């Protein structure tokens, strides 16, 4: 119902705006963007990250508009890389000239076709966000207007995410962020039980005994580890365990859900990439908690579809985020949250608490209490209104342009 209503709304507005009927894509610009982090971010499957890595996709139109989208391709999540995204965009660029940008319905249909052809979710996500950005600019709609969102002044509560460190280094980090007063945190966990236990104690000493703590294992445990560790953490008041086992070990994840699911949450993240995954997990009771990351799922709409399916199955979802996301994906996460409804936790919106600088100014980020009032973000025209083009250029380490074939042919004829 929500999707048909939104599509009808987009179609109605497009029909009343003749300018948008002639909007055509002239080229796609792909950027690999690396932004230094304010501190090292470590987790089980990525132990030494000192900078973020985001893909920014720009859709340029013949009328001079530019729509911006973002994705975070991660080999250890979806098997994607910057190179695979570049290859995806090269393969589909010939088709872009024929797309009708005034209708989100057309975009959704095309994105679904590309997904069937093997285009990766990161590419689909970046294209979807860029298309939404263009629609907003074309119709001069805010994001709130484009999606029919209300109650945009209600704050969203975000969780802090704490990297995986040895206790001595963890103590140093907590000293640096002692000004924060989060109500909940996600702790990146390793396979050393003693270190994890000590880090939990350090967190409670810094932020209080009432602090809600979730563990994110990033597929770093064996089944034997999980069976040994989870009862210890349950006794310490930790009841959420994100992707404790490798993504492909769904049978073992099912076993953990059966064994510990009444006391805790066995969350699937890297295992959950498609609507088909979600359907399978719900049917077979594999995990009892879903992590929704817009980039890994292919965009806002596919993530929302999984949310609705999980809601029907009685499985809660949290809004996840890749470390180092810029404000483009943060704002997309805000839209998803407002469209979907309550999340068990909201992650991301770290902005310049983590990034040296955000490409959007001001950065869309949570405050020291972990709260964010989304009205300013949702009242902007699309996702890219605040992008600082000079900053974006300064953090771009690689870029490649793909012209639509029709536009390229026209330019060649004009040059003769």
C-alpha positions as CSV (number, residue, x, y, z in Angstrom):
1,X,0.0,0.0,0.0
2,X,2.8,2.5,0.9
3,X,4.6,1.9,-2.3
4,X,1.6,2.3,-4.6
5,X,0.6,5.5,-2.8
6,X,4.1,6.9,-3.2
7,X,4.3,5.9,-6.9
8,X,0.9,7.5,-7.5
9,X,2.1,10.7,-5.7
10,X,5.2,10.9,-7.8
11,X,3.3,10.2,-11.1
12,X,0.7,12.9,-10.3
13,X,3.3,15.5,-9.5
14,X,5.3,14.7,-12.6
15,X,2.3,15.1,-14.8
16,X,1.8,18.6,-13.5
17,X,5.4,19.6,-14.1
18,X,6.2,19.7,-17.9
19,X,9.8,20.6,-17.2
20,X,10.6,17.2,-15.7
21,X,9.1,15.4,-18.7
22,X,12.1,16.3,-20.8
23,X,14.8,15.6,-18.2
24,X,17.3,13.1,-19.6
25,X,20.6,11.8,-18.3
26,X,23.7,12.9,-20.1
27,X,26.3,11.1,-18.0
28,X,27.1,9.3,-14.8
29,X,30.1,10.3,-12.7
30,X,31.5,7.7,-10.3
31,X,33.7,8.9,-7.5
32,X,35.8,6.9,-5.0
33,X,35.9,9.1,-1.9
34,X,38.3,8.5,1.1
35,X,37.9,10.6,4.2
36,X,40.4,10.3,7.1
37,X,38.8,9.2,10.4
38,X,39.4,10.9,13.7
39,X,40.3,7.6,15.3
40,X,41.1,4.1,14.0
41,X,38.0,2.0,13.5
42,X,38.5,-1.7,14.1
43,X,36.2,-4.7,13.9
44,X,36.6,-8.5,13.4
45,X,36.6,-8.4,9.6
46,X,38.4,-5.1,9.1
47,X,41.0,-4.5,11.7
48,X,42.9,-1.3,10.7
49,X,40.7,1.3,9.1
50,X,42.1,4.8,9.3
51,X,39.8,6.3,6.6
52,X,36.3,5.8,5.3
53,X,35.6,4.6,1.8
54,X,32.4,5.7,0.1
55,X,31.3,5.6,-3.5
56,X,29.5,8.8,-4.7
57,X,27.5,8.5,-7.9
58,X,26.3,11.6,-9.7
59,X,23.6,11.5,-12.3
60,X,23.9,14.5,-14.7
61,X,21.0,15.6,-16.8
62,X,20.9,17.5,-20.1
63,X,19.2,20.4,-18.2
64,X,22.2,20.8,-15.9
65,X,20.8,19.1,-12.8
66,X,23.0,16.8,-10.8
67,X,21.6,14.1,-8.5
68,X,23.9,12.6,-5.8
69,X,23.8,9.1,-4.3
70,X,26.1,7.2,-2.0
71,X,27.0,3.6,-1.2
72,X,29.6,1.8,0.8
73,X,30.7,-1.3,-1.1
74,X,32.3,-3.8,1.2
75,X,33.8,-7.1,0.1
76,X,33.2,-8.7,3.5
77,X,29.5,-7.8,3.4
78,X,28.1,-8.0,-0.2
79,X,31.2,-9.1,-2.1
80,X,31.4,-5.7,-3.8
81,X,34.3,-3.3,-4.3
82,X,34.8,0.1,-6.0
83,X,36.0,-1.8,-9.0
84,X,32.8,-3.9,-9.2
85,X,30.6,-0.8,-8.9
86,X,32.6,0.9,-11.6
87,X,32.0,-2.2,-13.8
88,X,28.3,-2.2,-13.0
89,X,27.9,1.5,-14.0
90,X,29.9,1.0,-17.2
91,X,27.6,-1.9,-18.1
92,X,24.3,-0.1,-17.5
93,X,25.2,3.4,-18.8
94,X,24.0,2.7,-22.3
95,X,20.5,2.2,-20.9
96,X,20.3,5.5,-18.9
97,X,19.4,7.7,-21.9
98,X,16.0,6.1,-22.3
99,X,14.9,6.4,-18.6
100,X,12.0,8.7,-17.8
101,X,13.2,10.5,-14.6
102,X,9.9,12.1,-13.8
103,X,8.4,8.8,-12.5
104,X,9.9,6.9,-9.6
105,X,7.9,3.9,-10.7
106,X,10.0,3.7,-13.9
107,X,13.2,3.9,-11.7
108,X,11.9,1.1,-9.4
109,X,11.2,-1.1,-12.4
110,X,14.6,-0.5,-13.9
111,X,16.4,-1.0,-10.6
112,X,14.6,-4.4,-10.2
113,X,15.6,-5.4,-13.8
114,X,19.2,-4.5,-13.1
115,X,19.1,-6.5,-9.8
116,X,18.0,-9.5,-11.8
117,X,20.9,-9.0,-14.2
118,X,23.4,-9.1,-11.3
119,X,24.0,-5.4,-10.6
120,X,25.2,-5.2,-7.0
121,X,23.2,-3.6,-4.2
122,X,25.7,-0.8,-3.6
123,X,25.3,0.3,-7.2
124,X,21.5,0.1,-7.0
125,X,21.5,2.0,-3.7
126,X,23.6,4.9,-5.1
127,X,21.5,5.1,-8.3
128,X,18.2,5.1,-6.3
129,X,19.4,7.9,-4.0
130,X,20.7,9.9,-7.0
131,X,17.4,9.5,-8.8
132,X,15.4,10.6,-5.7
133,X,17.7,13.6,-5.4
134,X,16.9,14.5,-9.1
135,X,13.2,14.1,-8.5
136,X,13.3,16.4,-5.6
137,X,15.3,19.1,-7.5
138,X,13.1,18.8,-10.6
139,X,9.9,19.3,-8.6
140,X,11.5,21.5,-5.9
141,X,10.3,19.1,-3.3
142,X,11.8,18.6,0.1
143,X,12.4,15.1,1.2
144,X,9.5,15.3,3.6
145,X,7.2,16.4,0.7
146,X,8.6,13.8,-1.7
147,X,7.9,10.9,0.7
148,X,4.8,12.4,2.4
149,X,6.5,12.4,5.8
150,X,5.0,14.0,8.9
151,X,6.1,14.5,12.5
152,X,9.6,15.4,11.3
153,X,10.4,17.3,14.5
154,X,10.3,14.2,16.6
155,X,13.9,13.4,17.5
156,X,15.6,10.1,16.6
157,X,17.7,8.4,19.3
158,X,21.0,7.0,18.0
159,X,23.4,4.5,19.5
160,X,27.1,5.0,19.7
161,X,29.3,2.4,18.0
162,X,32.6,1.5,19.8
163,X,35.5,-0.1,17.8
164,X,37.2,-3.4,18.8
165,X,40.2,-2.6,20.9
166,X,42.3,-4.2,23.6
167,X,41.2,-3.0,27.0
168,X,44.2,-0.6,27.4
169,X,43.4,1.2,24.1
170,X,39.7,1.1,24.9
171,X,40.3,3.0,28.1
172,X,42.2,5.6,26.1
173,X,39.3,5.9,23.7
174,X,36.7,6.2,26.4
175,X,38.8,9.0,28.0
176,X,38.6,10.9,24.7
177,X,34.8,10.6,24.4
178,X,33.9,11.0,28.0
179,X,31.8,14.1,27.1
180,X,29.3,11.8,25.4
181,X,26.2,10.6,27.3
182,X,24.8,7.8,25.2
183,X,21.9,5.6,26.3
184,X,23.1,2.6,24.3
185,X,26.2,1.5,22.5
186,X,27.2,-1.2,20.1
187,X,30.6,-2.8,21.0
188,X,32.6,-4.4,18.3
189,X,33.6,-7.8,19.7
190,X,36.5,-10.1,19.0
191,X,37.1,-13.8,19.9
192,X,39.0,-13.1,23.2
193,X,36.4,-13.6,25.9
194,X,38.5,-11.8,28.6
195,X,39.0,-8.7,26.5
196,X,35.3,-8.5,25.6
197,X,34.3,-8.8,29.3
198,X,36.8,-6.2,30.4
199,X,35.6,-3.8,27.6
200,X,32.0,-4.2,28.8
201,X,33.1,-3.3,32.3
202,X,35.0,-0.2,31.1
203,X,31.9,0.9,29.2
204,X,29.7,0.6,32.2
205,X,32.3,2.4,34.3
206,X,32.3,5.3,31.8
207,X,28.6,5.6,31.0
208,X,26.8,4.0,33.9
209,X,25.3,0.6,34.8
210,X,22.1,1.4,32.9
211,X,23.9,1.6,29.6
212,X,22.4,-0.8,27.0
213,X,25.2,-2.7,25.3
214,X,24.9,-4.8,22.1
215,X,27.8,-6.9,20.7
216,X,28.7,-6.9,17.0
217,X,30.9,-9.9,16.2
218,X,31.1,-9.3,12.4
219,X,31.2,-13.1,11.9
220,X,34.2,-13.5,14.1
221,X,33.2,-16.4,16.3
222,X,33.0,-20.1,15.8
223,X,29.9,-22.0,16.9
224,X,31.9,-23.3,19.9
225,X,32.9,-19.7,20.8
226,X,29.3,-18.6,20.6
227,X,27.9,-21.4,22.8
228,X,30.6,-20.6,25.4
229,X,30.5,-16.8,25.2
230,X,26.8,-15.9,25.0
231,X,25.8,-17.2,28.5
232,X,28.7,-15.1,30.0
233,X,27.5,-11.9,28.2
234,X,23.8,-12.6,29.1
235,X,24.9,-12.7,32.8
236,X,26.5,-9.3,32.2
237,X,23.3,-7.8,30.9
238,X,24.2,-8.0,27.1
239,X,21.4,-9.6,25.2
240,X,22.0,-8.7,21.5
241,X,24.6,-10.6,19.4
242,X,25.0,-9.3,15.8
243,X,26.3,-11.8,13.2
244,X,28.1,-14.0,15.7
245,X,29.0,-16.6,12.9
246,X,30.1,-16.4,9.3
247,X,27.3,-15.4,6.9
248,X,27.0,-18.8,5.2
249,X,26.6,-20.8,8.4
250,X,22.8,-20.4,8.5
251,X,22.3,-23.8,10.1
252,X,24.5,-22.8,13.0
253,X,22.7,-19.5,13.3
254,X,19.4,-21.3,13.5
255,X,20.8,-23.5,16.3
256,X,21.9,-20.4,18.3
257,X,18.5,-18.9,17.8
258,X,16.8,-22.0,19.1
259,X,19.2,-22.2,22.1
260,X,19.4,-18.5,23.1
261,X,16.5,-16.8,21.3
262,X,14.2,-16.5,24.3
263,X,16.9,-14.7,26.3
264,X,18.7,-12.7,23.6
265,X,18.7,-11.5,20.1
266,X,20.6,-13.3,17.4
267,X,20.9,-10.6,14.8
268,X,21.6,-11.3,11.1
269,X,23.6,-8.7,9.2
270,X,26.1,-10.0,6.6
271,X,23.8,-13.0,6.1
272,X,20.8,-10.7,5.2
273,X,21.2,-9.2,1.7
274,X,17.9,-9.7,-0.1
275,X,14.2,-10.1,0.4
276,X,14.6,-13.8,-0.4
277,X,17.1,-14.0,2.5
278,X,14.6,-12.4,4.8
279,X,11.8,-14.7,3.7
280,X,14.0,-17.8,4.3
281,X,15.2,-16.6,7.7
282,X,11.6,-15.9,8.9
283,X,10.3,-19.2,7.6
284,X,13.1,-21.2,9.2
285,X,13.6,-19.0,12.3
286,X,17.2,-18.2,11.5
287,X,18.0,-15.2,13.7
288,X,15.3,-13.2,15.6
289,X,16.6,-9.7,14.8
290,X,17.4,-8.0,11.4
291,X,20.0,-5.4,10.7
292,X,19.0,-3.1,7.9
293,X,21.8,-1.2,6.1
294,X,20.5,0.8,3.1
295,X,23.7,0.3,1.1
296,X,24.0,-3.5,1.5
297,X,20.2,-3.9,0.7
298,X,20.1,-1.9,-2.5
299,X,18.4,1.3,-1.3
300,X,15.6,2.7,0.8
301,X,12.7,0.8,-0.9
302,X,14.2,-2.7,-0.6
303,X,15.2,-2.1,3.0
304,X,11.6,-0.9,3.7
305,X,10.2,-4.0,2.0
306,X,12.3,-6.2,4.3
307,X,11.2,-4.1,7.3
308,X,7.6,-4.7,6.5
309,X,8.1,-8.4,6.0
310,X,9.9,-8.7,9.4
311,X,7.2,-6.7,11.1
312,X,4.6,-9.1,9.9
313,X,6.8,-12.0,11.2
314,X,7.3,-10.4,14.6
315,X,11.0,-9.8,14.1
316,X,12.4,-6.4,15.2
317,X,14.8,-4.5,13.0
318,X,17.6,-2.0,13.7
319,X,18.9,0.7,11.3
320,X,22.5,-0.2,10.6
321,X,25.2,1.9,9.1
322,X,28.6,1.3,7.5
323,X,31.4,3.2,9.4
324,X,32.4,6.3,7.6
325,X,29.1,7.1,5.9
326,X,28.6,10.7,4.9
327,X,25.5,12.7,5.4
328,X,23.9,11.4,2.2
329,X,23.5,7.9,3.6
330,X,22.7,9.3,7.0
331,X,19.8,11.3,5.6
332,X,18.6,8.3,3.6
333,X,18.6,6.4,6.9
334,X,16.4,9.1,8.4
335,X,14.0,8.8,5.6
336,X,13.8,5.0,6.0
337,X,13.2,5.4,9.8
338,X,10.4,7.8,9.3
339,X,8.8,5.6,6.6
340,X,9.2,2.4,8.5
341,X,8.4,3.1,12.1
342,X,10.1,2.1,15.3
343,X,13.6,0.5,15.1
344,X,15.1,-1.5,18.0
345,X,18.2,0.8,17.6
346,X,19.4,3.5,15.1
347,X,23.1,3.5,14.1
348,X,25.0,6.0,12.1
349,X,24.7,9.8,12.1
350,X,28.3,10.0,13.5
351,X,29.3,12.7,10.9
352,X,32.3,14.6,12.0
353,X,32.4,12.8,15.4
354,X,34.2,10.1,13.2
355,X,35.0,11.8,9.9
356,X,37.7,14.4,9.6
357,X,35.2,16.4,7.5
358,X,31.8,15.6,6.0
359,X,31.2,16.4,2.4
360,X,27.9,17.9,3.5
361,X,28.0,21.1,5.5
362,X,26.7,21.2,8.1
363,X,27.2,17.6,8.8
364,X,24.0,15.6,9.7
365,X,25.0,14.0,13.0
366,X,23.8,13.1,16.4
367,X,24.5,15.3,19.4
368,X,26.4,14.3,22.6
369,X,23.3,12.7,24.0
370,X,22.8,10.5,20.9
371,X,19.8,12.5,19.6
372,X,19.1,14.0,16.2
373,X,16.1,16.2,15.2
374,X,15.6,15.3,11.6
375,X,13.5,18.3,10.5
376,X,16.4,20.2,9.0
377,X,17.5,17.2,6.9
378,X,14.0,16.4,5.7
379,X,13.3,20.0,4.8
380,X,16.1,20.1,2.3
381,X,15.7,19.7,-1.5
382,X,16.9,16.1,-1.9
383,X,20.0,14.6,-0.5
384,X,22.7,16.9,-1.9
385,X,21.6,20.4,-1.0
386,X,24.4,21.0,1.4
387,X,27.2,19.2,-0.5
388,X,30.5,21.2,-0.5
389,X,31.8,20.6,-4.0
390,X,35.3,21.6,-3.1
391,X,35.5,19.3,-0.2
392,X,34.1,16.5,-2.3
393,X,36.8,17.1,-4.9
394,X,39.5,17.2,-2.3
395,X,38.5,13.7,-0.9
396,X,38.0,12.1,-4.3
397,X,40.8,9.7,-5.0
398,X,39.4,8.3,-8.3
399,X,36.7,9.2,-10.7
400,X,35.3,8.0,-13.9
401,X,32.6,9.4,-16.2
402,X,30.2,7.4,-18.3
403,X,28.2,9.2,-20.9
404,X,24.9,7.8,-22.1
405,X,25.3,6.5,-25.6
406,X,22.5,8.7,-27.1
407,X,24.0,11.9,-25.6
408,X,27.5,10.8,-26.6
409,X,26.3,10.3,-30.2
410,X,24.6,13.7,-30.2
411,X,27.8,15.4,-29.0
412,X,29.8,13.7,-31.8
413,X,27.4,14.9,-34.4
414,X,27.5,18.5,-33.1
415,X,31.3,18.5,-33.3
416,X,31.3,17.5,-37.0
